[in-house]
Amino acid sequence: MMLSAMTTTPVAARPATYREVFAVGQFRVLFGSYTLFLIGETVRMLALSVTVYAATGSPLMSALAYAAGFLPYALGGTLLLAFADRWPPRTVLIGYEMLRTAVSVLLAAGLLPVPAMLALVFVTGLPSAVASASRTALLPDLLDGDRYVLGRAVFSMAAGGTQVLGFAAGGMLIAAVGASGALWVTAATCLASAGLLRLRLSHHPRRRTGASAGISETWQVNRVLLRRPAVRALLLAQWLAPALVVGAEGVLVPYAARIGAPDTAGLLFAAVAAGMFTGNLVVGRLVRPAARERLARPLALALGLPLLGFALHPAPAYAAILLAVSGFGVAYQLALAHRFLDAVPETQRGQAFGLLLTGTMTLQGLATAAGGALGEVAAPALVVTLAGASSAIAALMSWRTLSPRPACGCSRSV
């Protein structure tokens, strides 16, 4: 398999602007469909969790319903990612939205028992990794230079904004029309997204041709990507430090209860999302590309270091500030966006982004579970402190990868 020896991406002198990004009509289409996806997915997870709890009275089953949309991601990422490059992006995205429409209709109809509902969500969630990979890999086809980096930031801000506002809106929707009605709304958003993509998104050819090997090809290409030192280093730099911080989120509810302010747990979660939103906004738009490179190291450390303050058992307001600063640090990934794009062959771009997303979700899920398990035997404040220290250590381990590129902007693919 032929791999590119070197790619060169000039470093822009100034950051791109949102006007330049949204001036690209095809980006507006992709962003619009992604926004509809986020709204529908947020409402679906909340409504399904409420439906299952009402039917079973079991907090565990309700939690499984909430997580059922995430759990298949790791499995789909290890079995199906090759199709992100084998099939045209438009076909993948429309097909996935139609599948989500059918699932939402079945759930809203209320004809299935709880085990069947969870099994349906799990099985039909397997292609989610392929759809996410296709969507992310399409961005550099639509945006060039620093516009691509800012486009990635816009997508991250949309996800963060949905976390802050989506659950509140979903709760009000369920209160108004019930969980079943909310699921019908989800079906409508899926159908609207599919229609938007069908009518407005242009055709882009598949990146790989020839006979498809499916699962075996996914494994083979994943191994090839992970054996490339440049790709592996960039993956680890984007996986480890954020995942370890997410481990702290698994004990924020117990922490709020332990300090005598259980009603402030929502504030703590919102602070993380708000910090992520602000970081992508400020670093993506106001910081010059060359300065982003220099800020990658301190921003990566800012993920974990503020959480060391939890050793002092801060009050809710101070805890929220620490969590917001930590969330701001996620913006360090903007400095790595173009490096990762340069490091992978174009014919494997979809699978490479899928591998990045799959590893992110898998490790964050494991870190959350580990944080919750540790919280069974240790004080929540200690768990948060240890998560922050571990994240800072992970950032230091990636110190060389986080260093600025040479002024020429050259990135060698090994």
C-alpha positions in Angstrom: 0.0 0.0 0.0 1.5 3.3 -1.1 1.7 6.0 1.6 2.5 9.6 1.0 6.0 10.6 2.2 5.4 14.2 2.9 2.7 16.8 2.7 3.1 20.5 3.2 0.4 22.8 4.6 1.3 26.5 4.8 0.5 28.1 8.1 -2.0 30.9 7.6 -0.9 34.3 8.8 -4.3 35.1 10.3 -7.2 33.0 11.6 -10.2 32.4 9.4 -13.4 34.1 10.1 -16.9 32.7 10.6 -18.1 34.7 7.7 -15.6 32.9 5.5 -16.6 29.5 6.8 -20.3 30.0 6.5 -19.9 31.6 3.1 -19.3 28.1 1.8 -22.8 26.9 0.9 -22.0 23.2 1.2 -20.6 23.7 4.7 -23.9 25.4 5.7 -25.8 22.3 4.4 -23.5 19.9 6.3 -23.7 22.0 9.5 -27.5 22.3 9.2 -27.9 18.6 9.0 -25.4 18.1 11.9 -27.4 20.5 14.0 -30.6 18.6 13.3 -28.8 15.4 14.2 -27.6 16.8 17.5 -31.1 18.0 18.4 -32.8 14.8 17.5 -30.2 12.6 19.3 -30.3 14.6 22.5 -34.1 14.5 22.6 -34.1 10.8 21.7 -31.6 9.8 24.5 -33.6 11.7 27.1 -37.0 10.5 25.9 -35.9 6.9 25.7 -34.5 7.1 29.2 -37.7 8.5 30.6 -39.8 5.9 28.7 -37.7 3.0 30.0 -37.8 4.3 33.6 -41.5 4.8 33.5 -41.9 1.2 32.2 -39.5 -0.5 34.6 -38.9 1.8 37.6 -35.2 0.8 37.4 -32.5 3.5 37.5 -30.1 0.9 35.9 -32.3 0.2 32.9 -32.8 4.0 32.5 -29.1 4.5 32.5 -28.6 1.7 30.0 -31.2 3.4 27.8 -29.3 6.6 28.0 -26.1 4.9 27.1 -27.4 2.6 24.4 -26.7 5.2 21.7 -23.0 5.4 22.7 -22.1 1.8 23.4 -22.3 0.6 19.8 -19.8 3.2 18.7 -16.7 1.3 19.8 -18.0 -1.9 18.1 -18.9 -0.2 14.9 -15.6 1.6 14.9 -13.7 -1.8 14.9 -15.9 -3.5 12.4 -17.3 -1.1 9.8 -15.1 2.0 9.5 -13.7 0.9 6.1 -17.1 1.8 4.6 -16.5 5.5 5.4 -14.1 5.5 2.5 -15.7 2.8 0.4 -19.1 4.6 0.1 -19.8 8.2 -1.0 -20.3 10.5 2.0 -23.7 11.7 0.8 -25.0 8.1 0.5 -23.7 7.2 4.0 -25.2 10.3 5.7 -28.7 10.0 4.0 -28.9 6.3 4.7 -28.0 6.8 8.4 -30.6 9.5 8.8 -33.3 7.3 7.2 -32.3 4.5 9.5 -32.6 6.8 12.5 -36.0 7.9 11.3 -37.3 4.4 11.2 -35.9 3.6 14.6 -37.5 6.7 16.1 -40.9 5.9 14.6 -40.7 2.4 16.1 -39.8 3.7 19.5 -42.5 6.4 19.4 -45.2 3.9 18.5 -44.7 2.2 21.8 -45.1 -1.3 20.4 -41.9 -2.8 21.7 -41.0 -4.1 25.2 -38.1 -2.5 26.9 -35.5 -5.2 26.1 -36.4 -5.0 22.4 -36.2 -1.2 22.4 -32.7 -1.3 23.9 -31.6 -4.0 21.5 -33.0 -2.0 18.5 -31.1 1.2 19.6 -27.9 -0.8 20.1 -27.9 -2.7 16.8 -28.9 0.3 14.7 -26.3 2.4 16.5 -23.5 0.4 15.0 -23.3 2.5 11.7 -23.0 5.7 13.8 -19.2 5.5 13.7 -19.3 5.3 9.9 -21.6 8.2 9.6 -19.6 10.4 11.9 -16.4 9.5 10.1 -17.9 10.3 6.7 -19.2 13.7 8.0 -15.9 14.7 9.6 -13.8 13.5 6.6 -16.0 15.6 4.3 -15.0 18.9 6.0 -11.6 19.2 4.4 -13.2 18.7 1.0 -15.4 21.8 1.7 -13.0 24.0 3.6 -9.4 24.7 2.9 -6.5 26.1 5.1 -7.5 27.7 8.4 -11.2 27.6 7.4 -11.0 23.9 7.9 -9.7 24.3 11.5 -12.4 26.9 12.3 -15.0 24.6 10.7 -13.9 21.8 13.1 -14.3 24.3 15.9 -17.8 25.3 14.8 -18.8 21.6 14.9 -17.3 21.2 18.4 -19.2 24.4 19.6 -22.4 23.0 18.2 -21.9 19.8 20.1 -21.1 21.7 23.3 -24.0 24.1 22.9 -26.3 21.2 22.5 -25.1 19.7 25.8 -25.8 23.1 27.5 -29.2 23.8 26.0 -30.4 20.5 24.5 -31.3 18.7 27.7 -33.1 21.6 29.1 -35.1 22.0 25.9 -35.7 18.2 25.7 -37.0 18.2 29.3 -39.5 21.0 28.5 -40.5 19.1 25.3 -41.2 15.9 27.2 -43.1 17.9 29.8 -45.3 19.4 27.0 -45.9 16.4 24.8 -44.7 13.4 26.7 -41.8 11.0 25.9 -43.6 9.4 23.0 -44.3 12.8 21.5 -40.7 13.8 21.9 -39.7 10.7 20.0 -41.9 11.7 17.1 -40.1 15.1 17.1 -36.8 13.1 16.9 -38.2 11.2 13.9 -39.1 14.6 12.3 -35.6 16.0 12.8 -34.0 12.8 11.3 -36.3 13.1 8.2 -35.6 16.8 7.9 -31.8 16.1 8.0 -32.1 13.4 5.4 -34.2 15.7 3.1 -31.6 18.6 3.5 -28.8 16.3 2.6 -30.7 14.8 -0.4 -31.7 18.1 -1.9 -28.7 20.3 -1.1 -25.5 18.3 -0.5 -23.4 17.7 -3.6 -22.1 14.3 -4.5 -18.6 13.5 -3.5 -16.9 10.3 -4.8 -15.8 7.5 -2.5 -12.1 7.7 -1.6 -11.3 4.0 -2.1 -12.2 1.8 -5.0 -11.9 -1.9 -5.8 -13.3 -4.9 -4.0 -14.4 -4.1 -0.4 -13.3 -6.4 2.4 -15.6 -4.9 5.0 -14.6 -6.0 8.5 -11.2 -7.4 7.5 -10.3 -4.2 5.7 -11.4 -2.1 8.7 -9.0 -4.1 10.9 -6.2 -4.0 8.3 -6.4 -0.2 7.8 -6.7 0.5 11.5 -3.5 -1.5 12.0 -1.7 0.4 9.2 -2.8 3.7 10.7 -1.7 2.8 14.2 1.7 1.6 13.0 2.5 5.0 11.5 4.4 6.9 14.3 3.1 10.3 13.3 -0.5 9.1 13.2 -0.2 7.1 16.4 1.3 10.0 18.3 -1.4 12.4 17.2 -4.1 10.0 18.1 -2.7 9.5 21.6 -2.3 13.2 22.0 -6.0 13.7 21.3 -7.3 10.7 23.2 -5.6 10.4 26.5 -5.6 13.8 28.3 -9.3 14.6 27.5 -10.5 11.1 28.3 -8.9 11.1 31.7 -10.6 14.5 32.5 -13.9 13.0 31.5 -13.4 10.4 34.2 -14.0 13.2 36.7 -17.4 13.9 35.3 -18.6 10.5 36.6 -18.4 11.7 40.2 -19.7 15.3 39.8 -23.2 14.3 41.1 -21.7 12.6 44.2 -19.4 15.6 44.7 -22.2 18.1 44.7 -24.1 15.9 47.2 -21.0 15.5 49.4 -20.5 19.3 49.7 -24.2 19.7 50.6 -25.3 21.2 47.3 -26.9 18.4 45.3 -28.9 20.8 43.2 -25.8 22.3 41.7 -24.7 19.2 39.8 -26.3 20.6 36.7 -24.2 23.7 37.1 -21.0 21.7 37.2 -21.8 19.8 34.1 -22.8 23.0 32.3 -19.6 24.6 33.3 -17.6 22.0 31.5 -19.6 22.4 28.3 -19.5 26.2 28.5 -15.7 26.1 28.9 -15.4 23.9 25.8 -17.6 26.2 23.8 -15.7 29.3 24.9 -12.3 27.7 24.2 -13.2 26.7 20.7 -14.7 30.1 20.1 -11.8 32.1 21.4 -8.9 30.0 20.2 -10.5 29.1 16.9 -11.5 32.7 15.9 -9.2 35.1 17.8 -5.9 33.3 18.0 -3.6 33.3 14.9 -2.7 29.8 13.6 0.9 30.1 14.6 0.0 31.1 18.1 -2.4 28.1 18.4 0.7 25.9 17.8 2.5 27.6 20.7 -0.6 27.4 22.9 -1.1 23.6 22.4 1.1 22.6 25.4 -0.3 25.0 28.0 -3.9 24.4 26.9 -3.4 20.6 27.1 -2.1 21.1 30.6 -5.0 23.3 31.4 -7.3 20.3 31.0 -6.0 18.6 34.1 -4.2 21.1 36.3 -7.3 23.1 37.4 -8.9 19.9 38.7 -6.1 19.6 41.3 -8.0 22.4 43.1 -10.7 19.9 44.0 -8.3 18.7 46.7 -9.5 21.7 48.6 -13.2 20.7 48.3 -14.3 24.0 46.6 -17.8 25.4 46.9 -20.0 25.0 43.8 -19.2 28.4 42.3 -15.4 27.8 42.6 -15.8 24.2 41.4 -17.7 25.5 38.3 -14.8 27.9 37.5 -12.2 25.2 37.8 -14.3 22.9 35.5 -14.9 25.7 33.0 -11.1 26.4 32.8 -10.6 22.7 32.3 -13.1 22.6 29.5 -11.5 25.6 27.8 -8.3 23.6 27.5 -9.9 21.2 25.0 -9.2 23.9 22.4 -5.6 22.6 22.3 -6.9 20.1 19.7 -7.4 22.9 17.2 -3.6 23.1 16.9 -3.5 19.4 15.9 -6.4 19.4 13.4 -4.4 20.1 10.3 -1.4 18.0 11.5 -3.7 15.0 11.7 -5.2 15.8 8.3 -1.7 16.0 6.8 -0.5 12.8 8.5 -3.1 10.4 6.9 -3.4 9.4 3.2 -6.4 10.9 1.5 -7.7 7.4 0.6 -7.9 6.5 4.3 -9.1 9.8 5.6 -12.6 8.7 6.5 -11.3 5.7 8.4 -8.7 7.8 10.1 -11.2 10.3 11.4 -13.4 7.4 12.4 -10.6 5.8 14.4 -10.0 9.1 16.1 -13.7 9.5 17.0 -14.1 5.8 18.0 -11.0 6.0 20.3 -12.3 9.2 21.8 -15.7 7.9 22.7 -14.4 4.5 23.8 -11.8 5.9 26.1 -14.1 8.5 27.5 -16.7 5.9 28.3 -14.1 3.7 30.0 -12.7 6.7 32.0 -16.2 7.6 33.1 -16.9 4.1 34.3 -13.5 4.0 36.0 -14.2 7.3 37.8 -17.5 6.0 39.0 -16.0 2.7 40.2 -13.2 4.6 42.1 -15.9 6.8 43.6 -17.3 3.7 45.3 -14.2 3.5 47.5 -12.8 7.0 47.5 -14.2 10.5 48.1 -15.5 12.3 45.0 -13.1 15.2 45.5 -10.1 12.8 45.5 -11.4 11.1 42.3 -11.6 14.5 40.5 -8.1 15.4 41.7 -6.6 12.1 40.5 -8.3 12.5 37.1 -6.8 16.0 36.8 -3.3 14.8 37.7 -3.6 11.8 35.3 -4.6 14.1 32.5 -1.7 16.5 33.2 0.7 13.5 33.1 -0.8 12.4 29.8 -0.3 15.9 28.4 3.4 15.8 29.5 3.8 12.4 27.8 2.6 14.0 24.5 4.8 17.1 25.0 6.9 16.4 21.9 3.8 15.9 19.7 2.2 19.1 21.1 5.3 21.2 20.2 4.9 23.7 17.4 5.6 22.6 13.9 8.6 24.1 12.0 7.8 27.5 10.5 7.7 25.9 7.0 4.6 24.0 8.1 6.0 20.7 6.9 4.5 17.6 8.4 6.2 14.3 7.7 4.1 11.1 7.4 6.2 8.2 8.4 
